[in-house]
Amino acid sequence: MGSPWLDPKKRLREALARFDTALEAGTTGGVDIIKKHGEPWIKVSPLGKQDEPENLVALKTEIERRWGTIDLTDILKEAEFATGFTSEFTSVATREAVPKAVLRRRLLLVLFALGTNMGIKRVAVAGKHGESEAVLRRVRHLFVNRTNLRAALVRLVNATFAARDQVWWGEGTACASDSKKFGSWSSNFMTEWHQRYRGPGVMMHWHLEKKSLCVYSQLKSCSASEVAAMIEGVLRHCTDVEIDRQYADTHGASTVGFAFAHMLGFNLLPRLKNVGSARLYRPAAGEDETWPQLAPVLSSKTIDWDLITQQYDQIVKYTAFGTGRGAC
């Protein structure tokens, strides 16, 4: 991870110098400063679609030839055999006399019902497993809760990272997060009206590492801050992955979010919808001639370093207090 203790003023000057030099040399990869409606505009050209590698097509064809379409229940069962994640589901009752093999089968059925959104009733009547709806609902009530689910997911994620060959997969140091709205009944205590997506509902916020493995998820209300949810996922995913780069959309970034990311030692790399009209802060007054290519998009404001120095102890205090609660 990057160190927050390096001189931020020096880092800012170096970054502006690199950007200015790249603009002059035309090596920005499609980023340019143009005029739009008479105003300076930062143009970011979209990346082109990459062709699918031929070897990947051949690999998919061979996998399909050997194993065909694999049933989801088989995948869930094999994951249990390889990791034993169902042992994380402890009962909230004082005692439990169900044999371990029977309990494991019932837990897998309940998790399949919840994970696929089929529901326990449909799973109970659809399969030839001999388990009744009442039995499965009892297992759901006694064993499946937030704490047990998080512990089981952490075991699965860590086992996946351990099985990966870094030569082929690389290190999972990058992560992306985003939210999706789901409709919910108005009687739900967390249901709120979503101004952007319209309609009542709740939000699910996911953190996916760069190989599409979900390392953290959280339920939140529609008005909750996505920036706070982004930081929480980076700090409290509890898995073995070390996240040093966090990608987000426009709603997952803010000035405060950048500040906390800097203090916590990871890079926040958002996809900013309003990047074209953005203005770059100057590290000090009277230095515009140092970066002539950036002059049109430099802000008239400068960073108040004296204020940051004066409040630095408070910044550290709130960073430590806000991120220490509930961390793994």
ZAVEX-291104 format. One record per residue: residue in three letters; x, y, z of N, C-alpha, C, O in turn. Coordinates in steps of 0.2 Angstrom, whole numbers, padded with zeros to 4 digits, always signed. Layout:
alaXYZXYZXYZXYZ;...
// end
This chain:
met+0004-0006+0000+0000+0000+0000+0004+0006+0000+0010+0006+0002;gly+0002+0012-0003+0005+0018-0003+0006+0021+0004+0001+0020+0008;ser+0011+0025+0006+0012+0027+0013+0008+0034+0013+0010+0039+0009;pro+0004+0036+0018+0001+0042+0019+0006+0047+0022+0004+0053+0022;trp+0012+0045+0024+0016+0050+0027+0021+0053+0023+0025+0058+0025;leu+0021+0051+0016+0025+0055+0012+0023+0062+0011+0017+0063+0011;asp+0027+0067+0009+0025+0074+0009+0020+0075+0003+0021+0074-0003;pro+0014+0076+0005+0008+0077+0000+0009+0082-0005+0007+0082-0011;lys+0012+0088-0002+0014+0094-0007+0019+0092-0012+0018+0093-0018;lys+0024+0088-0011+0029+0086-0015+0025+0081-0020+0027+0081-0026;arg+0021+0076-0018+0018+0071-0022+0013+0075-0027+0013+0073-0033;leu+0010+0080-0025+0005+0084-0029+0009+0087-0035+0007+0087-0041;arg+0015+0090-0033+0019+0094-0038+0021+0089-0043+0021+0090-0049;glu+0024+0083-0041+0026+0078-0046+0021+0075-0050+0022+0074-0056;ala+0015+0074-0047+0009+0072-0052+0007+0077-0057+0006+0075-0063;leu+0007+0083-0055+0005+0089-0060+0011+0089-0065+0009+0090-0071;ala+0017+0088-0063+0022+0089-0068+0022+0083-0073+0023+0084-0079;arg+0021+0077-0071+0020+0071-0075+0014+0072-0080+0015+0071-0086;phe+0009+0075-0077+0003+0076-0082+0004+0081-0087+0003+0080-0093;asp+0008+0086-0085+0009+0092-0090+0014+0089-0095+0013+0091-0101;thr+0019+0085-0093+0024+0083-0098+0021+0078-0103+0022+0078-0109;ala+0016+0074-0100+0013+0069-0105+0008+0073-0110+0008+0070-0115;leu+0005+0078-0107+0001+0082-0112+0005+0085-0118+0003+0085-0123;glu+0011+0087-0116+0015+0090-0121+0018+0085-0126+0019+0087-0132;ala+0019+0079-0123+0022+0074-0127+0017+0070-0131+0019+0066-0135;gly+0011+0071-0129+0005+0067-0132+0005+0060-0130+0003+0055-0134;thr+0007+0058-0124+0007+0051-0121+0002+0050-0116+0004+0046-0111;thr-0003+0054-0116-0008+0053-0110-0013+0047-0112-0017+0046-0107;gly-0013+0044-0117-0017+0038-0119-0024+0041-0120-0029+0037-0118;gly-0025+0046-0123-0032+0049-0125-0034+0054-0121-0040+0057-0122;val-0031+0057-0116-0033+0062-0112-0030+0069-0115-0024+0069-0116;asp-0035+0074-0115-0032+0080-0118-0037+0086-0115-0042+0084-0112;ile-0034+0092-0116-0038+0098-0113-0040+0101-0119-0036+0104-0123;ile-0047+0102-0120-0050+0105-0126-0055+0111-0124-0055+0112-0118;lys-0058+0114-0128-0063+0119-0127-0070+0116-0128-0071+0112-0133;lys-0075+0116-0123-0082+0114-0124-0086+0120-0122-0086+0122-0116;his-0091+0122-0127-0095+0128-0125-0091+0134-0123-0093+0137-0118;gly-0085+0135-0125-0081+0140-0124-0077+0140-0117-0073+0144-0115;glu-0078+0134-0114-0074+0133-0107-0069+0127-0108-0070+0123-0112;pro-0064+0128-0104-0059+0122-0104-0062+0116-0102-0066+0115-0097;trp-0060+0110-0105-0063+0104-0104-0058+0098-0104-0054+0098-0109;ile-0058+0094-0099-0054+0088-0099-0057+0082-0103-0062+0079-0101;lys-0054+0081-0109-0057+0075-0113-0053+0069-0111-0047+0068-0111;val-0058+0064-0110-0055+0057-0108-0058+0052-0113-0064+0051-0113;ser-0054+0050-0118-0057+0045-0123-0058+0038-0120-0054+0036-0116;pro-0064+0035-0122-0065+0029-0119-0061+0023-0122-0058+0024-0128;leu-0059+0018-0118-0055+0013-0121-0059+0008-0126-0065+0007-0125;gly-0056+0006-0131-0059+0001-0135-0060-0006-0133-0057-0008-0128;lys-0065-0009-0135-0066-0016-0133-0061-0021-0135-0058-0021-0141;gln-0058-0025-0131-0053-0029-0132-0056-0036-0135-0061-0038-0133;asp-0052-0039-0140-0054-0045-0143-0053-0051-0138-0048-0051-0134;glu-0057-0055-0138-0056-0061-0133-0051-0066-0136-0050-0067-0142;pro-0046-0067-0131-0040-0071-0133-0042-0078-0136-0047-0081-0134;glu-0039-0080-0141-0040-0087-0144-0039-0092-0140-0043-0097-0140;asn-0034-0092-0135-0033-0097-0130-0039-0098-0126-0041-0104-0123;leu-0042-0092-0124-0048-0092-0119-0054-0096-0122-0057-0100-0119;val-0055-0094-0129-0060-0098-0132-0059-0105-0132-0064-0109-0131;ala-0053-0107-0134-0052-0114-0134-0052-0118-0127-0055-0123-0127;leu-0050-0114-0122-0051-0117-0115-0058-0118-0113-0060-0123-0110;lys-0063-0113-0115-0070-0113-0113-0073-0119-0117-0077-0123-0114;thr-0071-0120-0123-0073-0126-0127-0072-0132-0124-0076-0137-0124;glu-0065-0133-0122-0063-0139-0119-0066-0141-0113-0068-0147-0111;ile-0067-0136-0108-0071-0137-0102-0078-0139-0103-0080-0144-0100;glu-0081-0136-0108-0088-0138-0110-0088-0145-0112-0093-0149-0111;arg-0083-0147-0116-0083-0154-0119-0082-0159-0114-0086-0164-0114;arg-0078-0157-0109-0077-0162-0104-0082-0163-0098-0084-0168-0096;trp-0085-0157-0096-0089-0157-0090-0096-0155-0092-0101-0156-0088;gly-0097-0152-0098-0104-0149-0100-0106-0144-0095-0102-0140-0092;thr-0113-0144-0094-0116-0139-0089-0116-0142-0082-0119-0147-0081;ile-0113-0138-0077-0112-0141-0071-0118-0138-0066-0119-0132-0067;asp-0121-0142-0063-0127-0140-0058-0124-0136-0053-0119-0137-0050;leu-0128-0131-0051-0126-0127-0045-0126-0130-0039-0121-0129-0035;thr-0130-0135-0038-0130-0139-0031-0123-0143-0031-0121-0144-0026;asp-0121-0145-0037-0114-0149-0037-0109-0144-0035-0104-0146-0032;ile-0109-0138-0038-0104-0133-0036-0104-0132-0029-0098-0131-0026;leu-0110-0131-0026-0110-0129-0019-0108-0135-0015-0104-0134-0010;lys-0109-0141-0017-0107-0147-0013-0100-0148-0013-0096-0150-0008;glu-0097-0147-0019-0089-0148-0020-0086-0142-0016-0080-0144-0013;ala-0089-0136-0016-0085-0131-0012-0085-0133-0004-0081-0131-0001;glu-0091-0136-0002-0091-0138+0005-0086-0144+0006-0083-0144+0011;phe-0085-0149+0002-0081-0154+0002-0073-0151+0003-0069-0154+0006;ala-0072-0146-0001-0065-0144-0002-0063-0139+0004-0057-0139+0006;thr-0068-0136+0007-0067-0131+0012-0070-0132+0019-0067-0130+0024;gly-0075-0136+0019-0079-0137+0025-0082-0131+0028-0082-0130+0034;phe-0085-0126+0024-0087-0120+0026-0093-0120+0031-0095-0116+0034;thr-0097-0126+0030-0103-0127+0034-0102-0127+0042-0106-0126+0046;ser-0095-0129+0043-0094-0129+0050-0094-0122+0054-0094-0122+0060;glu-0094-0117+0050-0095-0110+0053-0102-0109+0055-0103-0104+0058;phe-0107-0113+0053-0113-0111+0055-0115-0115+0062-0117-0121+0062;thr-0114-0111+0067-0115-0114+0074-0123-0112+0076-0125-0107+0073;ser-0126-0116+0080-0133-0115+0082-0133-0110+0087-0129-0109+0092;val-0139-0106+0087-0140-0101+0093-0144-0105+0098-0145-0102+0103;ala-0146-0111+0097-0149-0115+0103-0144-0117+0108-0138-0117+0106;thr-0146-0120+0114-0141-0122+0119-0138-0129+0117-0133-0130+0119;arg-0142-0133+0113-0139-0139+0111-0142-0141+0105-0148-0139+0103;glu-0139-0146+0101-0141-0148+0094-0139-0155+0094-0133-0157+0094;ala-0144-0160+0093-0143-0167+0092-0143-0170+0085-0142-0176+0084;val-0143-0166+0080-0144-0168+0073-0137-0170+0071-0132-0167+0072;pro-0136-0176+0068-0130-0179+0066-0127-0174+0061-0130-0170+0057;lys-0120-0174+0061-0116-0169+0057-0118-0169+0049-0119-0164+0046;ala-0118-0175+0047-0119-0176+0040-0126-0174+0038-0127-0171+0032;val-0131-0175+0042-0138-0173+0041-0138-0166+0041-0142-0163+0037;leu-0135-0163+0046-0135-0155+0046-0132-0152+0040-0134-0147+0038;arg-0126-0155+0038-0123-0152+0032-0127-0152+0026-0128-0147+0023;arg-0131-0158+0025-0135-0158+0019-0141-0153+0020-0143-0150+0015;arg-0144-0152+0026-0149-0147+0027-0146-0140+0026-0150-0136+0023;leu-0140-0139+0028-0138-0132+0027-0136-0130+0020-0138-0125+0018;leu-0134-0135+0016-0133-0134+0009-0139-0132+0005-0140-0128+0001;leu-0145-0136+0007-0151-0135+0004-0154-0128+0006-0156-0124+0002;val-0153-0126+0012-0155-0119+0014-0151-0114+0011-0154-0109+0009;leu-0145-0115+0011-0140-0110+0007-0142-0109+0000-0142-0104-0003;phe-0143-0115-0003-0145-0115-0010-0152-0111-0011-0152-0107-0016;ala-0157-0112-0007-0163-0109-0007-0162-0101-0007-0165-0097-0010;leu-0158-0099-0002-0157-0092-0001-0153-0089-0006-0154-0083-0009;gly-0148-0092-0008-0143-0089-0013-0146-0089-0020-0144-0084-0024;thr-0150-0093-0022-0153-0093-0029-0160-0089-0029-0163-0088-0034;asn-0162-0087-0023-0169-0084-0022-0175-0089-0024-0180-0086-0025;met-0174-0095-0024-0179-0100-0025-0184-0100-0019-0190-0101-0020;gly-0181-0099-0013-0185-0100-0007-0185-0107-0004-0185-0112-0008;ile-0186-0107+0002-0186-0114+0006-0191-0119+0003-0190-0125+0003;lys-0197-0116+0002-0203-0120+0001-0202-0123-0006-0203-0129-0006;arg-0199-0120-0011-0198-0123-0018-0193-0128-0017-0194-0133-0021;val-0188-0127-0014-0182-0132-0013-0185-0138-0009-0183-0143-0011;ala-0189-0137-0005-0192-0143-0001-0196-0148-0005-0195-0154-0004;val-0200-0145-0010-0204-0149-0014-0201-0151-0020-0204-0155-0023;ala-0196-0148-0022-0193-0149-0029-0188-0155-0029-0187-0158-0034;gly-0184-0156-0024-0179-0161-0024-0181-0168-0020-0186-0168-0017;lys-0177-0173-0022-0178-0180-0019-0173-0180-0013-0169-0185-0013;his-0173-0176-0008-0168-0176-0003-0171-0178+0004-0168-0180+0008;gly-0178-0179+0004-0181-0181+0010-0182-0177+0016-0183-0179+0021;glu-0180-0170+0014-0181-0165+0020-0187-0161+0019-0189-0159+0013;ser-0191-0160+0024-0197-0156+0024-0196-0149+0025-0190-0147+0027;glu-0201-0145+0023-0200-0138+0023-0199-0135+0031-0195-0131+0032;ala-0203-0139+0035-0202-0137+0042-0195-0138+0045-0193-0134+0049;val-0192-0143+0043-0185-0145+0045-0180-0140+0042-0176-0137+0046;leu-0181-0138+0036-0177-0133+0033-0177-0126+0036-0173-0123+0037;arg-0184-0124+0038-0185-0118+0041-0182-0118+0048-0180-0112+0050;arg-0182-0123+0051-0179-0123+0058-0171-0122+0057-0168-0119+0061;val-0168-0126+0052-0161-0125+0051-0159-0117+0050-0155-0115+0052;arg-0164-0115+0045-0163-0108+0043-0163-0103+0050-0159-0098+0050;his-0168-0104+0054-0169-0100+0060-0163-0101+0065-0161-0096+0068;leu-0161-0107+0066-0156-0108+0071-0148-0107+0069-0144-0106+0073;phe-0147-0108+0063-0140-0108+0060-0138-0103+0056-0132-0101+0056;val-0142-0100+0052-0141-0095+0047-0142-0088+0049-0147-0086+0050;asn-0136-0085+0051-0137-0078+0053-0131-0074+0050-0127-0077+0046;arg-0131-0067+0051-0126-0063+0048-0119-0065+0050-0114-0065+0045;thr-0118-0066+0056-0111-0068+0058-0108-0075+0055-0103-0075+0053;asn-0113-0080+0055-0111-0086+0052-0110-0086+0045-0105-0089+0042;leu-0114-0082+0041-0113-0081+0034-0107-0078+0032-0103-0080+0028;arg-0105-0072+0036-0099-0069+0035-0093-0073+0036-0088-0074+0032;ala-0093-0077+0041-0087-0082+0043-0086-0087+0037-0081-0089+0035;ala-0092-0090+0035-0092-0095+0030-0089-0092+0023-0085-0095+0020;leu-0091-0086+0021-0089-0083+0015-0081-0081+0016-0078-0082+0011;val-0079-0079+0021-0072-0078+0022-0068-0084+0021-0063-0084+0018;arg-0070-0090+0024-0067-0096+0023-0067-0098+0015-0061-0100+0013;leu-0072-0097+0012-0072-0099+0005-0068-0094+0001-0064-0096-0004;val-0068-0088+0002-0064-0083-0001-0056-0084+0000-0052-0084-0005;asn-0054-0085+0006-0047-0087+0008-0045-0093+0004-0039-0094+0002;ala-0050-0098+0004-0048-0105+0001-0047-0104-0006-0042-0107-0009;thr-0051-0099-0010-0050-0098-0017-0043-0094-0018-0040-0096-0023;phe-0041-0090-0014-0035-0086-0015-0029-0091-0014-0024-0091-0017;ala-0030-0096-0009-0025-0100-0007-0024-0105-0013-0018-0107-0015;ala-0029-0107-0017-0029-0111-0022-0026-0108-0029-0024-0112-0033;arg-0026-0102-0029-0024-0098-0035-0017-0098-0036-0013-0098-0031;asp-0014-0100-0042-0007-0099-0044-0006-0092-0046-0009-0090-0051;gln-0002-0088-0042-0001-0081-0044+0003-0080-0051+0002-0075-0053;val+0006-0085-0053+0009-0085-0060+0004-0084-0065+0005-0080-0070;trp-0002-0087-0064-0008-0087-0069-0013-0081-0067-0015-0077-0071;trp-0014-0080-0061-0020-0076-0058-0017-0069-0056-0021-0064-0056;gly-0011-0069-0054-0008-0063-0051-0011-0062-0044-0014-0066-0041;glu-0009-0056-0041-0011-0055-0034-0017-0051-0034-0018-0046-0038;gly-0022-0053-0030-0028-0049-0029-0028-0043-0025-0030-0043-0019;thr-0024-0038-0028-0023-0032-0024-0028-0026-0026-0028-0021-0023;ala-0032-0027-0031-0036-0022-0034-0043-0024-0032-0045-0030-0033;cys-0048-0019-0031-0055-0021-0029-0059-0015-0032-0057-0010-0033;ala-0065-0017-0034-0070-0012-0037-0077-0013-0033-0079-0019-0031;ser-0080-0008-0031-0086-0008-0027-0092-0004-0031-0090+0001-0034;asp-0098-0006-0030-0104-0003-0033-0110-0005-0029-0110-0010-0026;ser-0115-0001-0030-0122-0003-0027-0127-0004-0032-0126-0002-0038;lys-0132-0008-0030-0138-0010-0034-0144-0009-0030-0144-0012-0025;lys-0149-0006-0033-0155-0005-0029-0160-0011-0030-0160-0014-0036;phe-0163-0014-0025-0168-0019-0025-0174-0017-0022-0174-0013-0017;gly-0180-0018-0025-0186-0016-0023-0188-0020-0016-0186-0026-0016;ser-0191-0017-0012-0193-0020-0005-0200-0017-0003-0202-0012-0005;trp-0203-0021+0001-0210-0019+0004-0209-0012+0008-0204-0011+0011;ser-0214-0008+0008-0213-0002+0012-0213-0003+0019-0211+0001+0023;ser-0215-0009+0021-0215-0010+0029-0208-0012+0031-0207-0012+0037;asn-0204-0013+0027-0197-0015+0029-0194-0008+0032-0194-0003+0029;phe-0191-0009+0038-0188-0003+0041-0183+0001+0037-0182+0007+0038;met-0179-0003+0033-0174+0000+0029-0176+0003+0022-0172+0006+0019;thr-0182+0002+0020-0185+0004+0014-0185+0011+0014-0187+0015+0018;glu-0182+0014+0008-0183+0021+0007-0184+0022-0001-0183+0018-0005;trp-0186+0028-0002-0188+0030-0009-0181+0032-0012-0177+0037-0009;his-0179+0029-0018-0173+0031-0021-0174+0036-0027-0178+0035-0031;gln-0171+0042-0026-0173+0048-0030-0170+0046-0037-0173+0049-0042;arg-0164+0043-0038-0162+0042-0045-0165+0036-0048-0167+0037-0054;tyr-0166+0030-0045-0169+0025-0048-0177+0024-0048-0180+0020-0051;arg-0179+0029-0043-0187+0029-0042-0189+0023-0039-0186+0018-0040;gly-0194+0024-0035-0197+0018-0032-0194+0016-0025-0188+0018-0024;pro-0198+0013-0020-0195+0011-0014-0190+0005-0014-0191+0001-0019;gly-0186+0005-0010-0181-0001-0010-0175+0000-0005-0175+0004-0001;val-0170-0005-0006-0164-0005-0002-0158-0005-0007-0159-0007-0013;met-0152-0004-0004-0146-0005-0009-0142-0010-0006-0141-0011+0000;met-0139-0014-0011-0134-0019-0009-0127-0016-0012-0127-0015-0018;his-0122-0016-0008-0116-0014-0010-0111-0019-0010-0110-0023-0005;trp-0107-0021-0016-0103-0026-0016-0096-0024-0017-0095-0019-0020;his-0091-0028-0015-0084-0027-0016-0081-0033-0020-0081-0038-0017;leu-0079-0032-0026-0076-0037-0030-0069-0036-0032-0067-0031-0034;glu-0065-0041-0030-0058-0041-0032-0057-0042-0039-0062-0043-0043;lys-0051-0040-0042-0050-0040-0049-0052-0046-0053-0053-0045-0059;lys-0052-0052-0050-0054-0058-0053-0061-0060-0052-0063-0066-0052;ser-0065-0055-0050-0073-0056-0049-0075-0060-0044-0080-0063-0044;leu-0071-0060-0038-0072-0064-0032-0075-0059-0027-0071-0054-0025;cys-0081-0060-0025-0084-0055-0020-0081-0056-0013-0081-0062-0010;val-0078-0051-0010-0075-0051-0004-0079-0048+0002-0077-0049+0007;tyr-0084-0044+0000-0088-0041+0005-0094-0038+0002-0094-0036-0004;ser-0100-0039+0006-0106-0036+0004-0110-0033+0010-0109-0035+0015;gln-0114-0028+0008-0117-0025+0014-0124-0022+0012-0125-0020+0006;leu-0129-0023+0016-0136-0020+0015-0136-0013+0018-0134-0012+0023;lys-0138-0008+0014-0139-0001+0016-0145+0002+0013-0148+0000+0009;ser-0147+0007+0016-0153+0011+0014-0151+0015+0008-0145+0016+0007;cys-0156+0018+0005-0155+0021-0002-0151+0028-0001-0148+0030-0005;ser-0152+0031+0005-0149+0038+0007-0142+0037+0010-0139+0042+0011;ala-0140+0031+0011-0133+0030+0015-0128+0032+0010-0128+0031+0004;ser-0122+0034+0012-0117+0036+0008-0113+0030+0005-0111+0025+0009;glu-0112+0030-0001-0108+0025-0005-0101+0026-0003-0097+0021-0004;val-0099+0032-0002-0092+0033+0000-0090+0029+0007-0085+0026+0007;ala-0094+0030+0012-0094+0026+0018-0094+0019+0017-0090+0015+0020;ala-0098+0016+0013-0099+0009+0011-0093+0007+0008-0090+0001+0009;met-0090+0011+0003-0083+0009+0000-0078+0008+0005-0074+0003+0005;ile-0077+0013+0010-0072+0012+0014-0073+0007+0019-0068+0003+0021;glu-0079+0005+0021-0080+0000+0026-0078-0007+0023-0076-0011+0026;gly-0080-0008+0016-0078-0014+0013-0071-0015+0012-0068-0021+0013;val-0067-0010+0011-0060-0010+0011-0057-0012+0017-0052-0016+0018;leu-0059-0010+0023-0056-0011+0029-0059-0017+0033-0055-0020+0036;arg-0065-0019+0031-0068-0025+0035-0070-0031+0031-0075-0034+0033;his-0067-0032+0026-0069-0038+0022-0066-0044+0025-0069-0050+0024;cys-0061-0044+0030-0059-0049+0034-0056-0055+0030-0054-0060+0033;thr-0054-0054+0024-0051-0060+0020-0044-0058+0020-0041-0053+0022;asp-0040-0063+0016-0033-0062+0016-0030-0058+0010-0024-0056+0010;val-0035-0055+0006-0033-0051+0001-0031-0044+0004-0034-0041+0008;glu-0025-0041+0001-0023-0035+0003-0025-0030-0003-0022-0030-0008;ile-0029-0025-0001-0032-0021-0006-0028-0014-0006-0028-0011-0001;asp-0024-0012-0012-0021-0006-0012-0024-0001-0017-0022+0004-0018;arg-0028-0004-0021-0032+0000-0026-0039-0001-0026-0041-0007-0026;gln-0043+0004-0025-0050+0003-0025-0054+0007-0030-0053+0014-0030;tyr-0057+0004-0035-0061+0007-0040-0068+0008-0038-0071+0004-0034;ala-0071+0014-0040-0078+0015-0038-0081+0020-0044-0077+0022-0048;asp-0088+0021-0044-0090+0026-0049-0091+0033-0045-0088+0034-0040;thr-0094+0037-0049-0094+0044-0046-0097+0045-0039-0095+0049-0035;his-0102+0040-0038-0105+0041-0031-0101+0038-0026-0103+0039-0020;gly-0096+0034-0027-0092+0031-0022-0085+0035-0021-0081+0033-0017;ala-0085+0041-0023-0079+0046-0022-0082+0053-0020-0087+0055-0022;ser-0078+0056-0016-0079+0063-0013-0072+0065-0011-0067+0062-0010;thr-0072+0072-0009-0066+0075-0007-0064+0071+0000-0058+0070+0001;val-0069+0070+0004-0068+0067+0011-0066+0060+0009-0061+0057+0013;gly-0068+0056+0004-0066+0049+0003-0059+0049+0001-0056+0044+0003;phe-0057+0054-0004-0050+0054-0006-0045+0055+0001-0040+0052+0001;ala-0048+0059+0005-0044+0061+0011-0043+0055+0015-0037+0053+0018;phe-0048+0051+0017-0048+0045+0021-0044+0039+0017-0040+0036+0020;ala-0045+0039+0011-0041+0034+0007-0033+0035+0008-0029+0031+0008;his-0031+0042+0007-0024+0044+0008-0022+0042+0015-0016+0039+0016;met-0026+0043+0020-0024+0042+0027-0023+0034+0028-0019+0032+0032;leu-0028+0031+0025-0028+0023+0026-0023+0019+0022-0022+0013+0022;gly-0020+0023+0017-0015+0020+0013-0017+0016+0007-0013+0011+0005;phe-0023+0017+0004-0025+0014-0002-0026+0019-0007-0029+0025-0005;asn-0026+0018-0014-0027+0023-0019-0035+0022-0021-0037+0017-0023;leu-0038+0027-0021-0045+0028-0023-0045+0030-0030-0043+0035-0032;leu-0048+0026-0035-0047+0027-0042-0055+0027-0045-0057+0022-0047;pro-0058+0032-0044-0065+0032-0046-0066+0034-0054-0062+0036-0057;arg-0072+0032-0056-0074+0033-0063-0078+0040-0063-0084+0039-0061;leu-0075+0046-0064-0079+0052-0062-0083+0054-0068-0080+0055-0074;lys-0089+0054-0068-0094+0056-0073-0093+0064-0075-0093+0065-0081;asn-0091+0068-0070-0090+0075-0071-0083+0077-0072-0081+0083-0070;val-0078+0072-0074-0071+0074-0075-0070+0079-0080-0065+0083-0079;gly-0074+0080-0085-0073+0085-0090-0072+0092-0087-0068+0096-0089;ser-0077+0094-0082-0077+0100-0080-0073+0101-0073-0074+0106-0070;ala-0069+0096-0071-0066+0096-0065-0060+0101-0066-0057+0103-0071;arg-0058+0104-0060-0053+0109-0060-0047+0106-0055-0049+0104-0049;leu-0041+0107-0057-0036+0104-0053-0033+0109-0048-0032+0115-0050;tyr-0033+0107-0041-0031+0112-0036-0023+0113-0037-0019+0109-0039;arg-0021+0120-0036-0014+0121-0036-0011+0120-0029-0014+0122-0024;pro-0005+0118-0029-0001+0117-0022+0000+0123-0019+0001+0123-0013;ala+0001+0128-0023+0003+0135-0020+0002+0140-0025+0001+0139-0031;ala+0001+0147-0023+0000+0152-0027+0006+0154-0031+0012+0153-0029;gly+0005+0157-0037+0011+0159-0041+0015+0154-0045+0021+0155-0046;glu+0012+0148-0046+0016+0143-0049+0013+0141-0056+0015+0135-0058;asp+0008+0144-0058+0005+0142-0064+0009+0141-0070+0008+0137-0074;glu+0015+0145-0071+0019+0145-0076+0023+0138-0076+0026+0136-0081;thr+0023+0135-0070+0027+0128-0070+0024+0123-0074+0027+0118-0076;trp+0017+0123-0075+0013+0118-0079+0009+0122-0084+0003+0123-0083;pro+0012+0124-0090+0009+0128-0095+0003+0124-0098-0002+0127-0100;gln+0004+0117-0099-0001+0113-0102-0008+0113-0098-0013+0112-0101;leu-0007+0113-0092-0012+0113-0087-0016+0119-0085-0021+0119-0082;ala-0013+0125-0087-0015+0131-0085-0023+0132-0086-0026+0135-0082;pro-0026+0130-0092-0033+0131-0093-0038+0127-0087-0043+0130-0086;val-0035+0122-0085-0039+0118-0080-0037+0119-0073-0039+0115-0068;leu-0032+0123-0071-0030+0124-0064-0035+0129-0061-0037+0134-0064;ser-0037+0127-0055-0042+0130-0051-0039+0137-0048-0033+0137-0047;ser-0043+0142-0047-0040+0148-0044-0039+0147-0037-0036+0151-0034;lys-0041+0142-0034-0040+0140-0027-0034+0136-0026-0032+0133-0030;thr-0031+0137-0020-0025+0134-0018-0026+0130-0012-0031+0132-0008;ile-0023+0125-0011-0024+0120-0005-0021+0124+0001-0015+0127+0001;asp-0025+0124+0007-0023+0128+0013-0019+0123+0017-0022+0119+0021;trp-0012+0122+0016-0008+0117+0020-0007+0119+0027-0007+0115+0031;asp-0008+0126+0029-0008+0127+0036-0014+0125+0040-0013+0123+0045;leu-0019+0125+0036-0025+0122+0040-0025+0115+0041-0027+0112+0046;ile-0022+0111+0036-0021+0104+0036-0016+0102+0042-0017+0098+0046;thr-0011+0106+0042-0006+0105+0048-0009+0107+0055-0008+0103+0059;gln-0013+0112+0055-0016+0113+0061-0021+0108+0064-0022+0107+0070;gln-0025+0105+0059-0030+0100+0061-0028+0093+0060-0032+0088+0060;tyr-0021+0092+0059-0019+0085+0057-0020+0080+0063-0022+0074+0061;asp-0019+0082+0069-0020+0078+0075-0028+0075+0075-0029+0070+0076;gln-0032+0080+0073-0039+0078+0073-0041+0074+0067-0045+0069+0068;ile-0037+0075+0061-0038+0070+0056-0036+0063+0058-0040+0058+0056;val-0031+0062+0061-0028+0056+0063-0033+0053+0068-0035+0047+0068;lys-0036+0057+0072-0040+0054+0078-0047+0052+0075-0049+0046+0076;tyr-0050+0055+0070-0056+0053+0067-0055+0047+0062-0059+0043+0061;thr-0049+0047+0059-0048+0041+0055-0047+0035+0059-0050+0030+0057;ala-0043+0035+0065-0043+0029+0069-0049+0028+0072-0051+0022+0073;phe-0053+0033+0075-0059+0031+0078-0065+0028+0073-0068+0023+0075;gly-0065+0031+0067-0070+0029+0063-0069+0023+0059-0074+0019+0058;thr-0063+0021+0059-0061+0014+0055-0060+0009+0060-0059+0003+0058;gly-0059+0010+0067-0057+0005+0071-0063+0001+0074-0062-0005+0076;arg-0069+0004+0074-0075+0000+0076-0077-0005+0072-0078-0004+0066;gly-0077-0011+0074-0080-0017+0071-0075-0020+0066-0077-0024+0062;ala-0069-0018+0066-0064-0020+0061-0062-0027+0063-0062-0029+0069;cys-0059-0031+0058-0057-0038+0060-0051-0038+0064-0048-0044+0066;
// end
